[in-house]
């Protein structure tokens, strides 16, 4: 997927460029800055000494030396004061300047830390929101694989209210699923008794009288495939193909495979990514999943989180992935 949140050590990321949360002097320091300088070796410091520092909100590029990346972009983030001294715009500028440098030097993959969220005390939730919004906007217009690298759980958080709302939504759906499961077990255990079967809803009785179709007849009734439904929905939405797969956080090569193969079998996160990009209703989302052989279940935390965002009319895939990451679920996209 073009944008992915990962838990890792940024100095071990095998990408074209990593971004360093640097001080204005560019001469190293603590936190991510110090780790990158130690991993790159003394040559990085020697090159940085020739750059003459860097203004807050801007970025400069060096070689990667002993790091697994080709380049290091040194972005100088703002120190958080109270949010009234231009901190938000300066942090957004860091990401824009870094992405522009990466693009200028032909980088196809990049890894960012949460700039300013450590020693500079920028609120982590706000820092993450700025990072995702700015990188996400860039990826809608450019082809690049970007990672936001979180070192540990303490370095990451979504809003407490959002986390609590999703948790409550999950708990409610789990409880409903358990109650439904008990009812189903009762019904199945009584299927052998005609008197009870007669008391069941009509949908439960149909199976006792309806004649099964022959295999050939059943095969003749094959519905449209996932690929066909996806392309139809894209046409109906008025979006271009590229607008859709970028909004879905899907790689262009994967979309080409889906478009060229009527019977392509996607993963569940891929199907849901397109459903989110197309802003499908919950019923249409279930229909699209069914085309690919999947379903939404209230016994699956991943599914409930997706349903939560659709129910609340929030189709921002990057915000959804924030929540999925917070609950240790796989992310949308491919």
Secondary structure, 3 states (H helix, E strand, C coil): CCEEEEECCHHHCCCCEEEEEECCCCCCCCHHHHHHHHHHCHHHHHHHCCCCCCCCCCEEEEECCCCCCCEEEEEECCCCCCCCCCHHHHHHHHHHHHHHHHHHCCCCEEEECCCCCCCCCCCHHHHHHHHHHHHHHHHCCCCCEEEEEECCHHHCCCCHHHHHHHHHHHHHHHHHHHHHHHHHHHHHHCCCCHHHHHHCCHHHHHHHHCCCCCHHHHHCCCCCCHHHHHHHHHHHHCCCHHHHHHHCCCCHHHHHHHHHCCCCCCCHHHHHHHHHHCCCCHHHHHHHHHHCCCCCCCCCHHHHHHHHHHHCCCCCHHHHHHHHHHCCCCCCCC
